[in-house]
Every structure is written in C-alpha cells, then in structure tokens.
Amino acid sequence: MRFEAIHPSAKLAHFVASYQVLDDLWRSASYPAVTTSYLKFSGDAALFSAQTSRPQTVELVPGSARLAVELRIGAAYILFGHPAHHLTDHTIPIDALFGQTGKDVVDKIASADTIEARVGHLEAWLGWLVHRAELSDRWINPDITLKGASEASLAVLAERMGYSERQLRRKFNELTGFCPRLFRRLQRFERAIALLSTLRGRQVVNWPDTALSLGYADQSHFIREFGEFAGQTPVQYVTMLNTAAQARA
C-alpha cells in the first residue's frame, strides 16, 4: 500500500491537515470511529466522508489511486455551511453537497494528469470556500472552542466566549458533530488508537496500566469503550496491525 502525505498551503493549514495519496488498497476495510472528516476522490467519483461515532466498513477497489483531503475538526461546518451533527456517520457524494460547483471541481480533478495538478485544483476551491466563510456568520476559530472544551467545563468556556451554555452546546454540535461529552470520549479513544499503533510487535502489554494511563477507570472500562468505537478489543486491534504489517513486509 502506498501512502503519501502532502502539506496544504499556509492559508489552508487551519482547515486542512493534509492531502493524502493512496493506492493498492484492500477491497474491504474496517475503520474505527474518528473525529475528523475527509474528502475522497477516485477517478470521477468523489465523496465527503463525515466524522463517525461508530466503526465503519468501507468497500474499496484494489489498485486504483486515490486522493483524500483530511479536514481538521470544525472545517466542514465553517467551509461547507452544513452543521456537522447533520452529517455525522454519513458518506455523501460531493455534488449532493455542492451541486454544480461540486460537479465542476470533481471534473477538474478527474481530468488532471498529475497529483500536483489535482491538489492545485483542490487548493483553489478550498481557498475560495475559506474566503466565503470569512464573510459569513459561521466564522469561528475552532481551536478556541475545541481546546477549551478539553480543558474547562462547558459553563466556564461559555462565559469566556460570550455564549450561554445552551448556545455553546449548539455551536459545539454544529462544529464537531458531537456533544462535548461524546467528543471527549472519542478524543480519548483516538489517543488509545495512537498508543496501540506503537505497540505492534510487542509480546507483553500491561493492559491495566495502559488503561489508566489513557484516562479510563480500569481495564474493563477501556475494553468496553474501545469495542464501542473500534468494533473489536484492544488485543484484536493490535493483532490486526501486526498481521497487516507482516503482509506488507
């Protein structure tokens, strides 16, 4: 499997984490819940894959090159104008979200001869969306909201930002697609995924200590919540990573 990450321009770095080039993918792949969303292009097909609250199985065609845009949390609402909680757990054709504008972008990307040209078309389109968003009432710095939600109670954060608690909860749902409590649980799960990815090849893992270090009450709590968001136990997930690594070796 080939994977290449391309950094966005400085203007878009606040909204785009990376452009990703992938090929030689498996026909069927299972993905855990994720707080980020993606734009995915393959041939003349293009999809918006929203943030998810549960594991998803995606059908993929082997051998076809793909270009994906990893969006930062909050970008979909700010740039596209669709409240994120209306999109959670959905995959939607881009032309269904943007109409003729979406079709035009997909056509330009599909007809481009190189990855660089495709990324150039994406940069131009996303840059236009940023400019449009700056003029709208959706404009908000998501870093302030998300960082504050991780560090302070909702009431304290609402006071800091000049919202009522109810207004901030609605804004948070629009921005992330999740209520603050679920968002924090998913962030903890994503930290667990990142940690388990470093455990590949190890014979012994102290699971009780691992659970506590991630902020879970105990090992049972860790296993239960990991299963909810990944569809498998932590041991099964590490085994899957090891199997995939051996297959690519």
C-alpha positions as CSV (number, residue, x, y, z in Angstrom):
1,M,0.0,0.0,0.0
2,R,1.4,3.4,-1.0
3,F,0.7,6.4,1.2
4,E,2.0,9.9,0.7
5,A,1.0,13.0,2.6
6,I,1.2,16.5,1.1
7,H,1.0,19.6,3.3
8,P,-1.5,22.3,2.4
9,S,-0.7,25.9,1.8
10,A,-0.3,28.2,4.8
11,K,-3.7,29.8,4.0
12,L,-5.5,26.4,4.3
13,A,-3.4,24.8,7.1
14,H,-6.0,25.9,9.7
15,F,-8.6,23.8,7.9
16,V,-6.8,21.0,6.0
17,A,-4.5,18.6,7.9
18,S,-3.1,17.0,4.7
19,Y,-3.7,15.8,1.2
20,Q,-3.2,12.0,1.1
21,V,-2.3,9.9,-1.9
22,L,-3.2,6.2,-1.6
23,D,-3.2,3.2,-3.9
24,D,-3.3,-0.6,-3.8
25,L,-6.0,-0.6,-1.2
26,W,-7.9,-3.6,0.1
27,R,-11.3,-4.4,-1.3
28,S,-12.9,-4.1,2.1
29,A,-11.6,-2.2,5.1
30,S,-12.9,-1.5,8.6
31,Y,-12.3,1.9,10.1
32,P,-12.8,2.9,13.8
33,A,-14.8,5.9,14.8
34,V,-13.0,9.2,14.1
35,T,-13.5,12.9,14.9
36,T,-12.1,14.1,11.6
37,S,-13.8,14.2,8.2
38,Y,-12.5,13.6,4.6
39,L,-13.0,14.5,1.0
40,K,-12.2,11.4,-1.1
41,F,-11.5,11.4,-4.9
42,S,-11.0,8.3,-7.1
43,G,-11.5,8.6,-10.9
44,D,-14.7,10.6,-11.5
45,A,-16.1,9.6,-8.1
46,A,-15.9,12.0,-5.1
47,L,-17.3,11.6,-1.6
48,F,-17.5,13.6,1.6
49,S,-16.9,11.1,4.5
50,A,-18.0,12.7,7.7
51,Q,-16.8,12.1,11.3
52,T,-18.1,8.9,12.8
53,S,-19.3,7.8,16.2
54,R,-19.1,4.0,15.5
55,P,-16.8,1.7,13.4
56,Q,-17.5,1.7,9.6
57,T,-16.8,-0.8,6.9
58,V,-15.8,0.7,3.5
59,E,-15.7,-1.1,0.2
60,L,-12.5,-0.2,-1.8
61,V,-11.3,-1.2,-5.2
62,P,-7.7,-2.5,-5.3
63,G,-5.1,-0.8,-7.5
64,S,-6.9,2.5,-8.0
65,A,-5.0,5.7,-7.0
66,R,-7.0,7.8,-4.6
67,L,-6.6,11.4,-3.3
68,A,-8.1,12.3,0.0
69,V,-8.3,15.5,1.9
70,E,-8.1,15.2,5.7
71,L,-10.1,18.1,7.1
72,R,-9.4,19.5,10.6
73,I,-12.2,19.3,13.1
74,G,-14.7,22.1,12.5
75,A,-13.6,22.7,8.9
76,A,-16.7,21.0,7.3
77,Y,-19.1,23.3,9.1
78,I,-17.2,26.5,8.6
79,L,-16.3,25.9,5.0
80,F,-19.3,24.0,3.7
81,G,-22.1,25.6,5.7
82,H,-23.6,22.3,6.8
83,P,-24.0,21.7,10.6
84,A,-21.6,18.8,11.4
85,H,-24.1,16.9,13.5
86,H,-26.4,16.6,10.5
87,L,-23.5,14.8,8.7
88,T,-22.1,12.5,11.4
89,D,-21.9,8.9,10.4
90,H,-22.8,9.7,6.7
91,T,-20.9,9.5,3.4
92,I,-22.3,11.8,0.8
93,P,-21.4,12.5,-2.9
94,I,-19.8,15.9,-3.2
95,D,-22.1,17.0,-5.9
96,A,-25.0,16.4,-3.5
97,L,-23.5,18.8,-1.1
98,F,-22.4,21.5,-3.6
99,G,-24.5,21.0,-6.7
100,Q,-23.0,22.2,-9.9
101,T,-19.9,23.7,-8.2
102,G,-19.1,20.3,-6.7
103,K,-19.5,18.7,-10.1
104,D,-17.2,21.2,-11.7
105,V,-14.5,20.6,-9.1
106,V,-14.8,16.8,-9.4
107,D,-14.5,17.1,-13.2
108,K,-11.3,19.3,-13.0
109,I,-9.7,16.9,-10.5
110,A,-10.6,13.8,-12.6
111,S,-9.2,15.3,-15.8
112,A,-5.9,16.5,-14.2
113,D,-2.9,14.5,-15.3
114,T,-0.8,14.7,-12.1
115,I,-1.3,14.6,-8.4
116,E,0.2,18.1,-8.2
117,A,-2.5,19.4,-10.6
118,R,-5.2,17.8,-8.6
119,V,-4.0,19.3,-5.4
120,G,-3.8,22.6,-7.1
121,H,-7.5,22.4,-8.1
122,L,-8.4,21.5,-4.5
123,E,-6.3,24.4,-3.1
124,A,-8.1,26.9,-5.4
125,W,-11.5,25.5,-4.5
126,L,-10.9,25.3,-0.7
127,G,-9.3,28.7,-0.8
128,W,-12.5,30.1,-2.3
129,L,-14.5,28.4,0.4
130,V,-12.3,30.0,3.1
131,H,-12.9,33.4,1.6
132,R,-16.6,32.8,1.5
133,A,-16.7,31.6,5.1
134,E,-14.8,34.6,6.4
135,L,-17.7,36.8,5.2
136,S,-20.4,34.6,6.9
137,D,-21.8,34.3,10.4
138,R,-20.3,30.7,10.6
139,W,-16.8,32.1,11.1
140,I,-15.3,31.0,14.4
141,N,-11.9,29.9,15.5
142,P,-12.4,26.1,16.1
143,D,-9.1,25.9,18.0
144,I,-10.5,28.1,20.8
145,T,-13.7,26.0,21.2
146,L,-12.1,22.6,21.0
147,K,-9.1,23.4,23.2
148,G,-11.4,25.0,25.7
149,A,-13.8,22.0,25.7
150,S,-10.9,19.7,26.6
151,E,-9.6,22.0,29.5
152,A,-12.7,23.6,31.0
153,S,-16.3,22.9,31.9
154,L,-18.9,24.0,29.3
155,A,-20.2,26.7,31.7
156,V,-16.7,28.2,32.1
157,L,-16.0,28.0,28.4
158,A,-19.3,29.6,27.5
159,E,-18.6,32.5,29.8
160,R,-15.2,33.0,28.3
161,M,-16.6,33.1,24.7
162,G,-19.7,35.2,25.5
163,Y,-22.2,32.5,24.8
164,S,-24.9,31.0,27.0
165,E,-24.2,27.4,27.9
166,R,-27.0,26.3,25.6
167,Q,-25.7,28.4,22.7
168,L,-22.2,26.9,23.1
169,R,-23.5,23.4,23.2
170,R,-25.4,24.0,19.9
171,K,-22.3,25.6,18.4
172,F,-20.1,22.7,19.5
173,N,-22.5,20.2,17.9
174,E,-22.5,22.3,14.7
175,L,-18.7,22.5,14.7
176,T,-17.7,18.9,15.6
177,G,-20.8,16.8,15.0
178,F,-20.8,15.6,18.6
179,C,-21.9,16.7,22.0
180,P,-19.0,17.8,24.3
181,R,-19.1,14.6,26.4
182,L,-19.0,12.2,23.3
183,F,-16.3,14.3,21.7
184,R,-14.1,14.0,24.8
185,R,-14.7,10.2,24.8
186,L,-13.7,10.0,21.1
187,Q,-10.6,12.1,21.7
188,R,-9.6,9.6,24.5
189,F,-10.3,6.7,22.1
190,E,-8.1,8.3,19.4
191,R,-5.3,8.7,21.9
192,A,-5.7,4.9,22.6
193,I,-5.5,4.2,18.9
194,A,-2.3,6.2,18.6
195,L,-0.8,4.4,21.5
196,L,-1.7,0.9,20.4
197,S,-0.1,1.7,17.0
198,T,3.2,1.9,18.8
199,L,2.7,-1.5,20.5
200,R,3.0,-3.5,17.3
201,G,5.3,-6.5,17.7
202,R,5.4,-6.4,21.4
203,Q,4.8,-9.7,23.1
204,V,3.6,-8.4,26.5
205,V,1.4,-5.4,27.2
206,N,0.4,-4.3,30.7
207,W,-3.3,-3.6,29.8
208,P,-4.4,-2.3,33.3
209,D,-1.6,0.3,33.3
210,T,-2.3,1.2,29.7
211,A,-6.0,1.8,30.5
212,L,-5.2,4.0,33.5
213,S,-2.6,6.0,31.5
214,L,-5.2,6.8,28.9
215,G,-7.7,8.1,31.5
216,Y,-10.0,5.0,31.7
217,A,-11.3,4.0,35.1
218,D,-10.0,0.4,34.7
219,Q,-9.2,-2.2,32.1
220,S,-12.9,-3.2,31.7
221,H,-13.9,0.3,31.0
222,F,-11.1,0.5,28.4
223,I,-12.1,-2.7,26.7
224,R,-15.8,-1.8,26.7
225,E,-15.4,1.7,25.2
226,F,-12.7,0.6,22.7
227,G,-15.1,-2.1,21.4
228,E,-17.9,0.5,21.0
229,F,-15.7,2.7,18.8
230,A,-13.5,0.2,17.1
231,G,-15.7,-2.9,16.8
232,Q,-13.0,-5.1,18.4
233,T,-11.0,-5.4,21.6
234,P,-7.6,-3.7,22.0
235,V,-5.8,-7.1,21.7
236,Q,-7.7,-7.8,18.5
237,Y,-6.8,-4.4,17.1
238,V,-3.0,-4.8,17.9
239,T,-3.2,-8.3,16.3
240,M,-4.8,-6.8,13.2
241,L,-2.0,-4.2,13.0
242,N,0.7,-6.9,13.3
243,T,-1.0,-9.0,10.6
244,A,-1.2,-6.1,8.2
245,A,2.4,-5.1,8.8
246,Q,3.6,-8.7,8.1
247,A,1.5,-8.8,4.9
248,R,3.3,-5.6,3.6
249,A,6.8,-6.8,4.6
